[in-house]
Amino acid sequence: MAEVIVIGGGVGGMVSALLLARRGHRVRLYEQRDRLGGKLAEHVRDGFTFSIGPSLLTLPDLFTGLGLELDLVELRELCRYRFADGSTLTAHRDPVRTAGEVDRIAPGEGRNWLAFLAWAQRCYDASQRTFFTGPLNRPPAEARLSDLMAVAPGRTLDGLARRFFADPRLRQYVGRYATYAGSNPYRAPAALGCVPAIEHGQGGWYVPGGLPRIADALAVLLEKAGVETSLSAEVAEVLDDGARVQGVRLASGERERADVVVANTDAAALYGRLLPDRRRLRRIAGLGLSSSAFLLLAAVQGRTEGLAHHSIVFSADYEREFADIFDRRRPPEDPTVYIGCSAVDDPSQAPEGCENWNMLVNVPARDPGRWPMPPEAYRDLVLERLAARGHDLSGRLRSVDLITPADLRERYGSWGGAIYGGAYAGPLAPFRRPGNRGPRRGLYLVGGSVHPGGGLPLVTMGGRIVDSLVAKDFPR
């Protein structure tokens, strides 16, 4: 039996702790905040509930396979897209229906969309044999030579979109998948284009009460498995003897011994503060910062006819938008806005006759105090852009709470734009990311900075990878 310490109670850390405890190891988990779940957080005000982090669940079997008791609901639509010219596209799980929608707005492009989905499936199949099966620094056992070409190496996501579509709206639709990883579609690798295969193959799902209920269910399993969980317990240092980990030092001064340390933290935080390593830190920093997010949590009076659970309202100039975010380092003047309204499928999320609009805008990972306008002014700009594109909330707003990148960083950790490599500096960037096995024996990494994109399923897979590595390195 190994003594295991997990730093951080995000989903990756919780899954790692659960699986390692089930193997018979003694596991202690330290979380610096007063709750578990990481990005699985929510904001409640006056009867309205807003999920701050992920709002769509894919690959549900990954979670139910852990033994989580979740009453999952499949969404009627995956997403509804609205373009700057007023046209709309509804993505259904059924590929044939979606291809029909594509043909409706761009005659003749439906067959191209089906070809794109077929490519996405091949890319996803290759990823399951490679990227999703183990650490990046370990040759996958089931990999095939053809898998390398299946992920379109050297091609950007935008380049992939141009290969399949002539209509600029459909290229914008494909580019949207870069934002899953806080990335720029004009720099991100084409491999992110595999996401539609997941969504159309296994559907988009919602957890009644909001996705934070996943963290609640995981916490119950941790307790049953005997994991010792400490909240409001910050780890200040990973202890080592130069060759292997020795344990951790808490901010309160206590030293806790361990054979294994699993860091569910941003890799930059690990190598910059917990276990300083200038060479690794420089390599990570070279990948660049991910984008961050600006959230408008709107309590809306009345019901909106035809509103989908998930909607995307696109900007008129996608290239300019991402140049604003990543090059000019300013909030985009014409932003794409994601609208999530869980009350569409879950009346408990808002008072009767009302809606909870969670509006997310991708912005630079910098404090709003350095923006050219205050957050309140940017709120007004976002609402004006939405009104001009068919979503006028004038006279219907009870309140609008703002969450800025600085708020995200302070309240929810590295999601505030501190995740290095989220920007994917170049189409080969996935192969330059930190690995799951650290530079000391017994040190492992799990979380968003190691397994970007795809949201909760990928960090859950990361937990499984860490479990398999520990089982090999520390057999019982």
N, C-alpha and C positions, 0 to 999 in steps of 0.2 A: 504493500500500500504506500502510495506517495502522498506527501503533504503538499497540497495545492493551494495557491492563493490566486484569486482572480481579481484584477484591478478594474473596476468599472462594471456597473450593472445595466449596461445597454443590452439589447437582444443578443448580440454575439457573446457577451460575457455570461449572460444568464444561460444560454444554450450550452456553452462550454462547461459551465459549472454543473449543470444538470447531468450531462452525459458522463462527465468524469466521476461525479458522485455515484452514478448508477454502476460504474465499473468497480466501485469499492474503495476509491480514494477518499481521503479526508479533504474536504473542500471548504475554504473560507472565501467569501466574496466581500470586498470592501467597495462601497459606493460613497462618493464624496457628497452627494446630494441626499435629500431626505426621502427619496423615492427611487424605485427601480423603473427601468424601461427606456432610459435614454431619450431618443427622439419620440418614443411613444408617449406623448404628453398631451394634455388638454387644458383648455381655458374655459372657465365657467363664469357666466355673468347673467343675472336676472332671468334664469330659466333657459338660457341659451348655452349649448355646449359646442365647443370647437376643438377638433383634433388639430394639434399644432404640427405634428409630423406626418407620417404616411397616412393616407386616407383610402388607399386601394391595396387589397391583398391579392397577390398572385401566388401560384404554386401552393395551394392550401394544404396539399398532402404533406408538405414539409413540416407543418405545424401539427396537424392532427396525428401525424406519425410519431410525434413526441409524446402523445397521450393527452394533448390539450383538449379540453372539452369546450368546443366553440360551436355556437349555433350560427353557422355561416349562411349568408344570403348572397346568391349570385345576382349581380346587377343586370337590369334589363338592357342597358347600353354600356359599352365599355367607356365611350367618351363621345361628346358632341363638339365638333370643331366649327368655329365661325371665323371666316376670313375677312380681310379688310374690305373686300368688294361686296360684302353682305351675303355671300354664298355660305352654305353650311354643309357639313359632312358628318354623318352619324356612323360611328364604328360599332358594329354588332359583333358578337362572338362568332356568329356564322360567317365564314369567309365569303360565301356566295352572296349573301345580303350586303355585305360591305362592298364587294366588287360592284354590285348594282348601284350602291350609293356613289361610288367613285365615277361610274359611267354617267350618272345623273348630272354631276357637276362638270365632268370632263369626258365627253363622249370618246370612247375608244381606249381610255386609260384603265378600264376595269381589268382587262386581261394583263396589263402591266402590273397592276397591284397584286394580282394572283401570282405572277411571276416573282414579284418582290417577296411575298409571303413565303413562297417555296424556297427562295434563297435564305430567308430568315430562319426557316425550319432547319435547313442544312447547317447553317451557322450555329444554331442552338444545339443541334445534335453533336457537332464537333466540340462545342464548348463543354457539353456534358462529359465528354471523354477526356477533356484537357483542363481548361480553366476552372471548372466547377468540381473537379474530382480530387484536387490536392494542391499543395503549395506551388507557387510559380517556380520555385527553384528545385523542384523534383520532377523528373521525366514521368509523365503519366503512363501507367502500365497499358492502358487500352488505346492509346493514341494511334492514329493512322497518319501516314504521310499526307494524305489528301486533306486532313483537317487543317493544315496550315493554309492552304488555298481557300478553304471553305469560309474563313473569317475575313477574306479580302485584305490580306496584309498590305500595308503601305497606302491604303485608300482611306480617305476621311468619310465620315457619315454623309456629308453633303455630296461628296464625289459618288458615293453609292447611290444616293437619291437621283443624281443626274444620269446615272447609268440606266435607271428604270423609268424615269418620268420626264416628260416634256413640260407638263403643267407646273408652273412655279408654286402653286398652292400645295400640290402633292409633295414637292421637294421640301416645303416648309413643314408639312405634316411629318415627314421622316426625320427632319432635323430636330423636331421636338424631343425625340428620344435621348438626345444628348443631355437634356436638362435633368434626366433621371439621376445623372451622376454629377450634376453641377458643372457641366461641360459646355464647350462651344462646338456646334456641329461642323464648323469650318476647320476645326483642328482635331476633333474627337475621332477615334478609330471607327471604321465601318462596323466593327463587331457589335457595337451597341444597337445595330439594326436587328439583332436577334430578338429583341424584346417583344415585337408583335407576335412572334411565334408562340411565346409564352401566353400572352393575353388572349389570342384567338384560339390557342390550343387547349388551355385549361381555364380560361375565363377570368373575369375580374370579380372580386368578392368583397363583402362588407361584413363586419362583425357588429351585430346590434349593440348599441351603447357606445360604439366607436372603437377604433383599433387599439386604443390603450388597454382595452380589456384583454388583449393578448398578453401584455405584461403582467396583468393581475393573475391570469391563468398560469403563466410561467412561474410566478412567485409561489403559488400553491404547490406546484410540482417540486420546486426547490426545497420547500419545507419538508415535503414528504420524503425527498431523497436524502435529507439530513444535511443539506448545505447550511453552513453557519453564515448568516448574512448580517453585515454591519452597515447601517446607514449613517449618513453624516460623518463618515470616516474617510478622510482623505489620505491617500498614499503619497508620501513626499519623495521616496527614493526606492529604487530596486537595488538590493544588496547583492554583491557578487564578489568572487575572489579572482576575477580576471578570466576564469575558464568556465565557471558555472554559477548559476544564481544561488544565493543563500537565503533569500527571503525578501522582506520589505521593511522599510521604516515608515511608520505613520507620522502624519503631521503633528500628532500629539506627543511624539517622542518614542513610543513603544516600538520595539523591533520584533517582528514575527518571522520565525524560521519557516522555510519551505523548500522542497525539492523542485517544485514547478511553479513558475509565475506566468500567468496568462494575462496579457495586457490588452484589455478592451478599451484602448485609448487611441487617439490619433498617433500615428507613428512619429510625427514631428514632436509631439509632447513627450513620448517615450524617450527618444534620442536627444531631445533638447533639454529635458529637465529630470526625468526619472532615472535614466541611465545614459548620461551624456556621451555622445559619440559624434564628433564634429564631421567626420567623413560621411557617415550615413545621413546626418542632418543636411549637409550640403547637397547630397544626391537627391534627397526627398524635396528639398526646397527648389531644386532645379525643375521639378515637374510643374511648379506653379500652384497657386491657390484655386480652389473651386470657386464658383459663384456662391453667393449667399442668397437670402430671401428677405423680402419685405412683405409682411402679412397685414391685411386689413380684415379684421374679424367683425363682420357686420351683422347686427341684429336687425332683421328686415321684417316689416309689418306686411301681412298679406301673403298670398301665394302667387307664384309666377307660372303662368300657363306654359306647359311643355318644358319646364326646366329639367335638365338632366342632373344626375348625381354628380357627374364630372363634366365640366365644360372647359374648352380652351378658346379664348378670344385672341386671335393672332394680331401682331403688329403688321403695318403696311410694308416695312422694310426690315427683314430679318437680319441681313448682314449688318446693317447699321446698328440694330439693337445689340448684337453680340459684340460689335466693335466698341460700343459705349461701355458694356460691362467689363470686357477683358482688356481692351487697349486704352480707352480713355479713362477707365476706372470711375465711371459716374453712372448714376441710375439712368436707364434708357428714357429718352424723351417720348418715344412711342412704344410702350412696353406690351409684350404679350402677357395676358392675365389668365391664370388658372383659377377657375371658380369651382369650389367644392361645396355642395349643399347636401349634407347627410339627411336632413329632415325630409328630403324627397322620399327616402325609403325607411326612415326611422323617426316617427313623430316624437319620440322621447327627447330628441335633440333640440327642440324648440317649442315654445308655448303654442297652443292651438292657434291655427291660422297664421303662423309666422314661419320664417325660414332663417337658417343659420348659414350665411355666406362666408366662407373662408376664401379670401382672394389672395393669391400668391403671385408676386412679381419677382423675377430673377434680377438681382442687383449685385454690384461688386462686393467683395468681402472686405469692406472697410467701414469704419464708424460713420454713422449719418452726420456727425458733426463736421465731417470733411466733405460732405456733399455740397453741390452748388445751391441747394435749397433745403429748408428744414423738412422733417418728416411730414408735418401737417400739410405743407404745400404740395409734397409729392402725393399724399393721399388724395388731395383735390384733383391733381392732374390725372391720377389713375381713374377716379370716378368719372371725370369728364370724358376720358377716352372710352370708357365702357358705355357711357350714355350715347356717345356718337356712333357706337356699333351695336345698338339695339338692347342695351341693358341699363336703362335709366332708372336709378333708384331714388330719384328726387321725390321727397314727401313720404318715403317709405322707411327711412332709416331711423331706428330707435336710438342706435348708438354704433360707433365704429371704434374698436380698440386697435391700436397699432402695435406690432411687434417688429422691431428693427433688427438688423444684423448684430448690433451690440447686445440687444436683449437676448437673442438666440445664443450668443456666445456665453453670456453670463448665466442664463437659466438652464440651457440644455447642452452646454459643452461645445464640442468642436463643430457642430452643425452650423455655427455662425460664420463659416467660411474658413475655418482653420484647417480643413482637411486638405493636405497637400496632394497634388496629383488628380484632384477632381476635375481640374481643367483639361486634363489629358493633353499635355503639350506635345502634340504630334501623334500620328496614327499608330506608332509602335509603342506608345507610352504604357499600355497594359503590361508589357514585358519588363518594364523598368520599375514596377511598383515594389514596395517592401514585401518580403515573403512572410509566410506564417511562422517559420522557425527563425528565432532571433540569433544574435551572434554569441550568446552564452548557452551552454547546455542547460536545458530546463526552462528556457525563455521562449514564449510563443506569443504571436500577435493575432488578434481577431478584431473585426469591426470594419467600418466604412473605409478607412484609409488603406486597408489591405484588399478588400473585396468591394469595389465601387460599383454603383449602378445596380438596377434591379431591386433596390430597396431591401426590405426585410428578408426575403427569401435568400439573398446572397450572403448576408451576414449570418443567417441560420446555417447555410452550407458551410460557412467559415467555422462555425462552432463544431460541426461534424469533422471538418478537416483537422482542427486542433485536437479533438478527441482521438482521432486515428493516429496522429503523430505521437501524442503522449503514450498511447497504448503500445506503440512500437519502441519508443525510447525508454519507457519505464514499465516494463511488463510486470504483472503481479506475480 
